[in-house]
Amino acid sequence: MGTLSGRSALVTGAGIGIGEGIARELARQGARVALHYSASGSGAHAAMAEITAAGGEAIALQGDLRFVADCERVVAEAAETFGGLDILVNNAGVTRAQPFEETTEELYDEMFDLNMKGYFFCARAALPELERSGRGSIINITSIHGAGGFANHAAYAATKGAVIGFTRSLAIELAPRHIRVNAVGPGVIEVPRYADMPGYTTEFGDTLIPWGRVGRPRDIATVVAFFASDAADFVTGQTLFADGGTEARMGLFWETPEA
């Protein structure tokens, strides 16, 4: 019996990377898991097959969460399959690095529609099920970009800062209904898209992190599982940065003065 046995979860953007890792960890801890995907169908179905082969329960659901109708449908299908919903992990999103002056309206809208609008309306759609659960938990995936500045990420950072504000406000609104709302802020987490970055290596990534190594999806997944569990029953409205110390580090750099 795992920590999350008897609970049902929907993880958005679970076909690859962090979302896939979260879905696998929730299933490992006993939850029934709906893996949402937009384009990464092969990854979601492969993870679903492995979860079920190991004795768990999982389904894969496709949807474009830029659209409210798809948010509502995906949530409804997950709840109908499992007879309810206890956990919603809002993870589906897009990262685009673009100079501020070259950020088009289309690019801006793409990021806000997925990274914020999708979170908002998936949460709204899930609200009746989470309230019926009596132990509902919403976990929003934000980013260190929501708390610290980095060039060429103005629009992306704006979406992730919005997620933090959304989390805090919604936590207060839903506390009387016994639904907890928290956020997890990943730092440098090595996911498949890193392989497409010119010159990137794991060894180089390790040098950037105070803890001395880049993160893996499981580093985020275990924090999400904690927030979803009874161990976090008194925790709501919080953002936890799982980043090996990156967000805590002062951004200034100076030479050590000679003695």
C-alpha positions in Angstrom: 0.0 0.0 0.0 1.5 3.3 -1.1 1.2 6.7 0.4 -1.4 7.6 -2.3 -3.3 4.4 -2.5 -7.0 4.8 -3.2 -6.5 8.3 -4.8 -7.0 9.4 -8.3 -4.8 11.9 -10.1 -4.7 13.8 -13.4 -1.3 14.9 -14.5 -1.3 17.3 -17.5 1.6 17.3 -19.9 2.5 13.7 -18.8 3.8 12.4 -22.1 7.4 13.5 -21.6 9.9 14.9 -19.2 8.8 16.3 -15.8 5.1 15.4 -16.3 5.9 11.8 -17.2 8.1 11.5 -14.2 5.4 12.9 -11.9 2.8 10.4 -13.3 5.1 7.5 -12.8 5.9 8.5 -9.2 2.3 9.1 -8.2 1.5 5.6 -9.6 4.4 4.1 -7.8 3.0 5.5 -4.6 -0.4 3.9 -5.3 -2.5 6.5 -7.1 -4.6 5.8 -10.2 -3.2 8.2 -12.8 -4.6 9.9 -15.9 -1.7 11.0 -18.2 -2.7 13.9 -20.3 -0.8 14.7 -23.4 -1.1 17.1 -26.4 1.5 15.9 -28.9 3.6 13.4 -26.9 1.2 10.5 -27.3 3.8 7.7 -27.6 5.4 8.7 -24.3 2.1 8.9 -22.5 0.9 5.5 -23.8 4.3 3.9 -23.1 4.2 5.2 -19.5 0.6 4.0 -19.1 1.5 0.6 -20.3 4.4 0.3 -17.9 2.2 1.5 -15.0 -0.5 -1.1 -15.8 2.0 -3.8 -16.3 3.3 -3.2 -12.8 -0.1 -3.6 -11.4 -1.2 0.0 -11.3 -4.2 1.8 -13.0 -3.6 4.4 -15.7 -5.2 6.0 -18.7 -3.9 8.4 -21.4 -6.0 11.3 -22.5 -5.3 13.8 -25.4 -6.3 17.4 -25.3 -5.2 20.9 -26.3 -5.4 22.8 -23.0 -5.2 26.2 -24.7 -9.0 25.7 -25.1 -11.4 25.6 -22.1 -13.5 22.9 -23.7 -10.5 20.5 -23.8 -9.7 21.4 -20.2 -13.2 20.5 -19.2 -13.3 17.3 -21.3 -9.9 15.9 -20.1 -10.9 16.5 -16.4 -14.3 14.9 -17.0 -12.9 11.9 -18.7 -10.3 11.3 -15.9 -13.0 11.7 -13.2 -15.4 9.4 -15.0 -12.8 6.7 -15.5 -11.7 6.7 -11.8 -15.0 7.6 -10.2 -13.7 10.9 -8.9 -10.5 13.0 -8.7 -8.3 13.7 -5.6 -5.2 15.2 -7.2 -4.7 17.6 -10.1 -1.1 18.3 -11.3 -1.0 21.3 -13.6 2.2 20.7 -15.6 1.4 21.1 -19.3 3.3 24.1 -20.7 5.7 25.4 -23.2 9.1 27.1 -22.8 10.2 29.6 -25.4 13.4 31.7 -25.2 13.0 34.8 -27.2 14.4 38.4 -27.0 11.8 40.8 -25.6 11.7 42.9 -28.8 11.2 39.9 -31.0 8.4 38.3 -28.9 5.3 38.3 -31.2 1.7 38.4 -30.1 1.3 34.8 -31.3 4.2 33.6 -29.1 3.0 35.5 -26.1 -0.5 34.1 -26.5 0.8 30.5 -26.9 2.7 30.7 -23.6 0.0 32.3 -21.6 -2.7 30.1 -23.0 -0.9 26.9 -22.0 1.2 28.0 -19.0 -1.6 29.9 -17.2 -5.0 29.7 -18.9 -4.8 25.9 -19.1 -3.9 25.7 -15.4 -6.7 28.0 -14.4 -9.5 26.2 -16.3 -8.3 22.7 -15.5 -8.5 23.7 -11.8 -11.9 25.2 -12.3 -13.2 22.1 -14.1 -11.7 19.8 -11.4 -13.1 21.8 -8.5 -16.4 19.8 -7.9 -14.5 16.5 -7.9 -11.7 17.8 -5.6 -14.3 19.2 -3.1 -16.1 15.8 -3.1 -12.8 14.1 -2.4 -12.5 15.8 1.0 -8.7 15.7 0.6 -8.3 17.5 -2.8 -4.9 18.8 -3.8 -3.9 21.0 -6.7 -0.2 21.2 -7.5 0.9 23.8 -10.1 4.3 23.5 -11.7 6.0 26.8 -12.0 9.7 27.6 -12.5 12.7 29.3 -11.0 12.0 31.8 -13.9 9.0 32.9 -11.9 11.2 34.2 -9.1 14.4 35.3 -10.8 15.3 37.1 -13.9 17.0 35.7 -17.0 17.5 37.3 -20.4 15.2 36.3 -23.3 12.6 34.8 -21.0 10.3 37.9 -20.3 7.1 36.3 -21.5 7.8 32.8 -20.1 8.8 34.3 -16.7 5.6 36.3 -16.7 3.6 33.1 -17.0 5.5 31.4 -14.3 5.2 34.4 -12.0 1.5 34.3 -12.7 1.3 30.7 -11.6 2.8 31.6 -8.2 0.3 34.4 -7.7 -2.5 32.1 -8.8 -1.4 29.4 -6.4 -1.4 31.7 -3.4 -4.7 33.3 -4.1 -6.5 30.1 -5.0 -5.2 28.4 -1.9 -6.9 31.0 0.3 -10.1 30.8 -1.6 -10.3 27.0 -1.5 -9.1 26.4 2.0 -12.6 26.5 3.5 -13.5 23.8 1.0 -10.6 21.7 2.2 -8.7 21.8 -1.1 -5.0 22.5 -0.8 -3.1 24.4 -3.6 0.7 24.5 -3.8 3.3 24.9 -6.4 6.7 23.4 -7.3 9.3 25.4 -9.0 11.8 23.2 -11.0 15.3 24.5 -11.6 17.6 22.9 -14.3 15.9 19.6 -14.8 17.5 17.4 -17.6 14.7 16.6 -20.0 14.8 15.4 -23.6 14.8 18.9 -25.1 18.2 19.5 -23.5 19.7 17.2 -26.1 18.8 19.7 -28.8 20.7 22.6 -27.1 24.0 23.3 -28.9 27.0 22.5 -26.7 25.0 21.2 -23.8 26.3 18.3 -21.7 25.3 17.0 -18.3 28.8 17.8 -17.1 28.4 21.4 -18.1 24.9 21.5 -16.5 26.3 20.2 -13.2 28.7 23.1 -13.0 25.8 25.6 -12.9 24.0 24.2 -9.9 25.1 24.9 -6.2 24.2 21.3 -5.3 26.7 20.1 -8.0 24.3 18.3 -10.3 21.4 19.0 -12.6 18.0 17.7 -11.6 16.0 14.8 -12.9 12.3 14.5 -13.3 12.1 12.3 -10.2 13.5 15.2 -8.2 10.3 17.1 -9.0 8.0 14.1 -8.8 8.8 13.2 -5.2 8.0 16.8 -4.1 4.7 16.7 -6.0 3.9 13.4 -4.3 4.6 15.0 -0.9 2.2 17.9 -1.6 -0.5 15.4 -2.7 -0.1 13.3 0.4 -1.6 13.5 3.9 1.9 14.4 5.1 1.3 17.9 3.7 -2.2 18.3 5.2 -1.3 21.6 6.8 0.6 23.0 3.8 -1.2 25.2 1.3 -0.4 28.3 -0.7 3.3 27.5 -0.8 5.8 27.4 -3.6 8.8 25.1 -3.1 11.7 25.4 -5.5 13.3 22.1 -6.2 16.4 23.4 -7.9 19.6 22.4 -6.0 19.9 25.9 -4.5 19.7 27.8 -7.7 16.9 30.2 -6.7 18.5 30.9 -3.3 21.9 31.9 -4.8 22.7 35.6 -4.9 23.1 36.6 -8.6 26.1 38.9 -8.0 29.6 37.8 -8.9 32.9 39.3 -7.8 36.5 38.5 -7.6 37.8 37.4 -4.2 40.0 40.3 -3.0 43.7 39.6 -2.5 44.8 39.5 1.1 
